[in-house]
């Protein structure tokens, strides 16, 4: 999808229902953890979304700060109709940039999508990054 077809921006509360709808199929197959709607609203400031120029939310992901120098990429999801267009990678790059802006130098993700995150520059680690 051409970059002029969508913008990356911080999520707003009005995006949460769309984010939850994109998450639902992945929650049903145990790829993503279940979160109540209230939990997503409480964490809205953690999310970045890719918004199509027509207003649809095509992708989303969250950066959860764990410690002074450590954050986790969470809840990365791309609408089924928009998969394969590079939106997931764009979201991950925006979240990593946000982490660096916050002074965080270590970012991790617990995922089944190992190859995707390797393509995004992540390394496989054998240890848990926090005690």
Secondary structure, DSSP 8 states (H G I E B T S, - for coil): --GGGEEEEE--GGGHHHHHHHHHHHHHTTSS----HHHHHHTGGGEEEEEETTS-EEEEEEEEEEETTEEEEEEEEE-GGGTTSSHHHHHHHHHHHHHHHTT--EEE---S-HHHHHHTT----SS-S--
